[in-house]
Amino acid sequence: MDGSIRSNIQPGLEVHIVLKQDQRSGKLTHGIVKDILTNSPKHPHGIKVRLTDGQVGRVKEIISK
C-alpha cells in the first residue's frame, strides 16, 4: 500500500520507514506507527510518522492494515 497518502496510515499500523540519516542508503526501519506528523493529505517522499519506539521517518511501505 502507498505510504505517500495520509489516509492510508493510522496509529497502530505496521510499517517500514526511512530515517533521515538513512535517506541516501535507502535502509528501511520496521515499526508500529504512534503519531502521524505530516498534515498534508499527500507527500511525494512519504508521510512522516513517529514510531512507538520514538524514531521519526517517512513511510515507504505499509505492511499490515
C-alpha positions in Angstrom: 0.0 0.0 0.0 1.1 3.6 -0.7 2.9 5.3 2.1 2.6 8.7 0.4 -1.1 9.1 1.1 -2.1 10.2 4.6 -5.5 8.5 4.6 -3.7 5.1 4.2 -1.9 5.5 7.6 -3.3 5.2 11.1 -1.7 4.7 14.5 -1.1 1.0 15.2 -0.1 0.1 11.6 3.0 -1.9 11.0 5.2 0.0 8.5 8.7 0.3 7.1 10.1 3.9 7.3 13.3 5.5 6.1 15.0 7.6 8.8 16.6 11.0 7.9 20.1 9.6 8.2 19.3 6.6 6.0 17.8 8.6 3.1 20.9 8.2 0.9 21.3 4.5 1.5 17.5 3.7 1.5 17.8 1.5 4.6 14.4 0.8 6.0 13.4 0.6 9.6 10.5 -1.5 10.8 8.0 -0.4 13.4 4.5 0.5 14.6 3.0 4.0 13.9 2.4 6.0 17.1 1.8 9.5 15.6 1.3 11.0 12.1 3.4 14.1 11.8 2.6 15.2 8.2 -0.6 17.3 8.0 -1.0 17.4 4.2 -3.1 14.7 2.5 -0.1 13.6 0.3 3.6 13.8 0.3 5.8 12.6 -2.6 8.5 11.2 -0.3 6.1 9.5 2.1 4.1 10.6 5.1 6.3 11.5 8.2 5.4 9.4 11.3 6.7 8.7 14.8 7.0 5.0 15.7 6.2 3.6 19.1 10.0 3.5 19.9 10.3 7.2 19.2 12.0 7.1 15.8 10.8 9.5 13.1 10.8 8.9 9.4 8.8 8.7 6.2 6.6 5.7 5.4 7.9 3.7 2.4 5.8 0.5 2.9 2.7 -0.4 4.8 2.9 -4.0 6.0 -0.5 -4.6 7.6 -3.8 -2.7 7.7 
